[in-house]
Amino acid sequence: MLVAVFFAATLCGTLLWVLLRGFGSSFRGSARGGTPDPRANWNQLAVPTTQRITSPQAAAEILRSGGLVAFPTETVFGLGADATNPAAVERLFEAKGRPGDNPLIVHVPTVQHWSLAASELTPSAKALLAAFAPGPLTVVLPKRPEVSPRVTAGLTTVGVRVPHHPVAAEILRLAGAPIAAPSANRSGRPSGTTWRAVLEDLDGLVDAVYCEDGVPIGIESTVVDCCGPVPIVLRLGAITIEQIRTIEPEAHVQATFAARGDVPVASPGLRHPHYQPRASVRLFTTAAELALPTDERLAYCGLEPLPGRIDAALEKVFPSLEAYAAGFYEFLREADRQAATLILVQRAPSEGIGAALQDRQRRAAGK
């Protein structure tokens, strides 16, 4: 009799735990700009532990076996998966919470390896790669059939990039396959520019994170569609339109946002919320524009100090435009760590990398 009572009590307790666990998981979702956390479905997606690694060989072995590895590049951390392995690519989309109509950029170790991902190297792509690769440039080309259609959101084109970072280059060389690698963060959140920031979003969802910081640019690559007669800049980055026109004088910039949701986009960063912290973001050019409520916990970043009349819990004055770009995403994350409710962001000037930084600032503010 006692055994039966004990068994019934244990069974009821187990059922109650399952119900409460499911109830609690319903609250795991996005903050502003984010996507639901897949750790709510832990059994389907979680790995036993996310390894902290410092070996390119170990990273390459995980990628070859169908795993997910976050690794540094000169722009931001990338989350890598074998672009020819549909199961690995599917895991990548799930770990990020990434919409399926948002294509991925494929990374290769050298310019000579373009054919790992693309079926044709167009004249404009050849000229731009000769000038700017390895580096923060992605060229959109006709794709190889071996590249998973999930990578390209069903399009016949693929973005190809040769990163200018020793760790990334060695991992790609050892992997021996084209590696799809969007930014290593939950979709909609600020891109990760440190391995600790990557773990904030993806710990327990990816197989490994390469523990080395040193992401000098801090803004994603410039994306140029090289499939047509005239190159079109689809996404602004560290390589400016002025630099591109020194090689391809007829190149022009397409609008940053896709106007219609049913129109396919050939580049990431053209649709869906991006780069958004949990706190609200307010952009301004001069301090005279600021009329602040008194009940906000403020954070501030820019190239000039805040006026003395404004008190911020977190303030970062960057010494240069390049430093502003390199530190912007990490500042947004730090503002969230400090529980800021409103982030004041001074608009970057439009010269040089400032045009790309302005784009990311607008997106962070939801504009």
N, C-alpha and C positions, 0 to 999 in steps of 0.2 A: 504493500500500500504506500509506504513512504517513498519507495523508488518511483512509483507512478506519479506521485505528487511532485517529486523533484523534477522528473522528466517534463511534466506539463509546465511547471514554472519556468524551466530553462527555455522551453520552446516559446512561451509567451514573451519572455525577455528578449529572445533573439528577434522575434517578429517586431516587437516594439522598437528595437535598435534599428532595424532595416527601415521601418516607417519614418523614424526621426531622421535617419541619415538622408533619406530621399527628400524629406521636407526641407532639411537644411540646405541641401544642394540646390533647391529651387531658388535660393537667394544668391547663389554664386552667379553673377552676371557681370555685365559691363558697367563701368562707370561711363562718364561722358566720352563718346567717341569710340568706345571699345566694342568688343564682341563677347558673347557668353563664354565663360571659362570652361574649356573642355575637361578640366579636372573634376567637374561635376559628374562626368561619365568616366570616372577614374579607371574602372576595370577595362574599358575598351582602349584607352589611349595611354595610360601611364607606363613608364618604364620603371624597373626596380629602383634605379638611381641614375641621375644624370652625372656622368663621369666628368671630372675636371682633368683635362689633359694638357700636356705641353709638348706632345710629340706629333709632328706631321704624319709620320708613318701610322701611328695609332688612329689619327683622324681619317686617313685614306682607307685604312682597313674597315673602319665602321661604315664609311660611305660605300665602299665596294660591296659590303654585305647587306646593303639596303637600309642603313641607319641614317639618322639625322645628326649633323654636327654643326654647331655655330662656331664661326672662325672670323678673325679680324681681316678687314681689307683696308685700303687707304680711305674709303668713304665712310662706311659704317660696318658693324658686324653683319655677316651674312649667315643665313640658316641654310646649309647645304643638303642636297639630296641628289642622287643619280638621276639625271634628266631622262635616261632611257629606261628607268625602272618605274612602271606605273604605280606599284604598291608604295614605293618610297615617296613618290611625289604626292600621292593621296595622303600619306601620313603627314607630310609637310603642310598641306592645306589645312588638315584637321588641327595640328598643333598650333598653327597661327590663328585659326579661325578665319581664314582668308576666303573671300568670295570667289567662286569659281570662274567669274568673268574677268578676273584680274590676272593677267599673264605674268609669268616669271622671267627673269633674266638668267641666261645660261652663261656660266663662267668657264673659260678655258685657260690653260697655263701660258700660252704664247700666241702671238698673232698667227704664227704658222699652223696653229691647231684650230683655226676657225671652222674647218670642215668637220670637226666633231659635232657641231651643232647646225651648221648651215649648208645648204646645197649649192650655193652660189655666192661668190664675193663680187659684188658690183663695183664698178669703177670708183664711185664716190666713197663707198665704204673702204676700199683699198687705200685711197688717198687719205682719208681721215684716220684710219688705223695707223698708217705710216707716220702721221704727224703726232698723234696723241696717245697711242697705245705702246706699252702698257700704261693704263691710267684711267681716270674717272669718265670714260666714254663707253656708251653702249650703242652698237649699230644694229638696226633692225634689218634682217635679211630673210630670204626664202629659207625655210627650215628643212632639215633632213627628216626623212620619214621615221628614223629611229628615235627621234625626240618625242616623248609622250605628248599626245594632243592636249592632255591636262595642263602641261607646262605652258602652252601657247593659247589657252582658253579656246581651243578649237580652230585657231587661225592657222594659215599656211605660212606665217612669218614667225621669226624668233629673234629676240634681243640677245646679242652676243657681246660679252665683255672680257677683257684681259686685265685683271686687277694688277695694280702696281704696289704689291705688298709681299715681302719675302715669305711670310708664313702661308698666305693664300696661294702664292705661286707654287710653293713646294707641295702643299696638300693636293692641288690640282694636278701637278705633274705625277705624283705617286698614285692618285686615284685612277688616272688613265681613262677617264670618262668625262663627258660634259656634265657639269654640276650646276643644277638650278639652285639659285641662292638669293631669295629676297631678303630684306632686312630681318634681323633676328629679334623679333618682338611680336607681341600679340597684335593682330591687325587693328589699325586705328590708333595705336599708341605711338608715342615718340620712338623713333628708331633707337636701337641699342648701340652705344658707342663705347661701352666698357663691358667686360665679361660679367661683372656683377649686375649690371643693368639687364643683361640678357637673362640671367638666372631669375631676376625678379619676375619676369614674364613667363619663362619657359622651363623652369626647374621642374623636373618630373615629367616633362612632355617630350624632351629630346634626349638622344642617347649621350651626347657629349658636348661640352663647351671648351673651346681652346682658351686657356687662361693666360692670355697676354694682351695687355692694353697697348695703345699706340695707334689710334685711328686719326691721322693728321688732318683730314679734310672735314669730316663730320657731316657732310651733305651728300645725298645719293648722286649717282652718276648722271651726266647729261645723256639723254636718249635721242638718237637721230635716226629717223626712218630713211634708209638708203635704197629702198626698193624702186622708187620712181625716178624720173629724169632730174628732179631737183631735191636735194636733201631737205627734210623737214624736221626741225627740233620739236620733239614731242614732250620732253620734260627738261626743265632747266637744271643745270648742275654746275660743277666747278669749271668745266670747259664752256666758255661763254659763246654766245652767238657771234660776237666780234672775232673771236679766235677761229671759229668754224668758217667764217666768211673769208678769212685769209687763205683757206684751202679751197673752199667751195663758195665763190662769191654770190651765187644765186640762192643760197640756203636761207630759209626763213623759219620763223617760230609759229607753231600752231597754238591755238588757245589751250591753256593748261587743263581746263575741265572739258570732258565730253558733255555736250549739251543734252543728248538723249540717252536714256538708259538702255535702249535697245540697239544702239550703235556699237559694234565691237571696237575695242581699243587695243592698239598694238603695243602699248607701253604701260607698265605699272605707274601709279601716281596720278592717273587721269580721272579716276572715278572713285567713289566711296570716301568716307572720312579718313583722314590720315593725320598722324603726328600730334594727336590731341592728348593733353594731360587730363587728369580728373578735374582740376580747377578750371574755372573760366579764364579766358585769355582776352585782354583788352590791348589793342594796338594803339600807339600814338607816335607822333613825330616830334613834338616839342612839349615840354612840361606844362606850358600854358593851356594845353588842351585838357589837362587832367582835372576833373571834378569828381572827387572820390567820396563814396559812402563811408561812414565811420565804422560800420560793423563788419568789414572784411578783414581777413588776415592776408596781408599783401606780400607778394614777392615781386621783384623787379629785376629785369636785365636790359642792358643797352650799352651804348658807347660813351654815355655821359652819366655822371652821378645824379641821383634824384635830388630835387630841391629839399632844403632842410625842413620845410613844412610837412613833408610826407614821410611817414615812418613805415618802413617795410621790415617784416620779420626776416626776409632773405633778400639780399641785394648783391648783384654781380655786375660790375663794370668791366667790360672786356677791353683790352688794350689796343685791339686792332679789329678790322672787319674779318680777317681770316680767323682770328681767335673767337670772334662772335659766332661764326659759322661752325667752327669745330666744337664749341661748347654749348650750343643752343639746346640740343636735345637733352643733354645731361642736366642742364639747368632746369628744364621743364620737369624732369623726373625728380630732381632734388626738391623742387617746389612742392611736388606731391608728397614726398617723404616728410617735409616740414609742415604738412597739413595746411598749406596755403589755400585760400578760397578764391583769390583773384590774383592773376599774374599780369603785371604790367610789362609790356614788351615794346621797346623802342624800335620803330621800323628801321631796317637796315637801309643805307643808301643804295642806289641802284647800280653803281658801277661794280665791275668785277664779279666776284662771287655773291655780291649783295643782291643781285636780281634773283638768284636761286634761293637765297636766304629769305628774301621778301615772300617768295612763293610759299616756303615752308611756314613762315610766320602767319600768313593768311590762312593756310590750311589748319594750323594749330588753333586759330581763333574761330574755326568753323565757317570761314568765308570763301 
